[in-house]
Amino acid sequence: METTMVQKVGQIGVPVKDLNRALHFYKEKLGLSLLFNTDSLAFFECNGLRLMLTLPEKEEFAHSSSVIYFQVTNIKETYERLAGKGVSFIDEPHVVAKIGQTETWMVFFKDTEDNTHALMSEVHV
């Protein structure tokens, strides 16, 4: 039996335009734990995954990131709390899939750098 070479995602890089503004958003609004930062990078801990905010070194890297889906326990409660902190949501929490007795809920939002991300929650019904 062949062993899988890739075991997990260890870090995700998100390009930012203004590092201080992005630092505030991810730390104060989303509540992620800041590991450390420099003049051009910031690293956050997200339950075993490192999130790296970075000022792009070259123009070719200055584009929106992939969508990051942040898993939460109670999507409606988290949505209300983050909306109260001024997070800009694109829509409201809604069911995107139902598999057996489990519903997958999502809601999409923009960070301060115009990247689109989402909250997701799996609800057993």
N, C-alpha and C positions, 0 to 999 in steps of 0.2 A: 504494500500500500504506500502510495506516494505522500510525503508530508507536504502540507501547504506551506509555501515560502512566506507569503504575507499572512501575518497573524492578526493584526488589528491596525486601526488608524491611530497613530500616536500624536499627531499634530496637524492642525489645519491653519493655513495662513490666510489672512484677510487683508487685502490692500486698503489703506486709508489715505485720506487727503490731509487730515489734521489730527495728528497723534494725540494731542492733549484733549481735544473734543471727543475723540473715540474712546480714550482712556476713561473719561468721565461716564460716557454712555455704558460701556461694558461693566465697569466697576459699580457705579452708583445706581444706575437704572436696572441692569440685569442682575446685579449682585454677584458677579463672578469674582473669584479670589485672584488678585494680582500677585504673580510670582515675582516679577521684576520688570523694569523697563530701562531703556536707554534713550538717546535722542531720536532714534529712528525705529525702535522696536518696543513692543510690550507683550509680555507673556502672561496668560491667565490659565488657571487650573479649572477644569470642568469635568469632575468625576473621572479622572484618569486620562483625560484627553487634554493636550495643551492647545490653546488657541493663541496664535501669534498675530498681533496687529503689526503691520509694517508699512512704512512709507516706501513706495516702489523705487527701486534703484534706477530703473529705466522706464521711459514712457510706454514701452511695449507691455509692461506689467501693471500699468495704471488703469485697470478695468475692474468692474464689479466682481465680487467673489462668487463662488458657488453658494447655493442656498444651504445654510446650516439649520438643521432641525433640532431644536433644543427640547429634550423630553422633560415633561412636567407631570406631576401627579394629578393636579386639578386644573385643567386648562381654563375653565371659566373664571375661577378665583385668581389665577395668575394673570390672565388677560385684564381683569379689573384692576389689580394692583399695578401692573405696568402701565396701563392706560392712565391711571391716576398719577403716575410719575412722568407723564408726557411722552411715552413711547408712541410712535406714529404707526398705527395699525392700518393695513390695507383692507382688511375685511373683519368679520366677527368669527368666533369659534364655530366650526361646522364639521359634520361628519364627512369624511372623504372615502371611507371604506368600512364595510362590515363583513367580517369573516367569522362565521359561526356565532358565538356569543360575545364577540369582541368588536367594538366600534373604534375606529381610529379617527380622532378629532385633530384638526389643525386650525391655525390662524397665522396669517402672514403679517410681517411688520418690516419697516425700514430702520436701519441704524442711521446714525448721524452722517455717515459717509455714502449714503444712497445704496448700500448693499441690502438685498432682500433676504430675510431669514424667517424662520417659523417656529412656533411652539407646537409641540405635538403631545398627544396623550392617548393612551389606549384604555378604554373603558369597558369593563365586563358588564354585560346587560343580561 
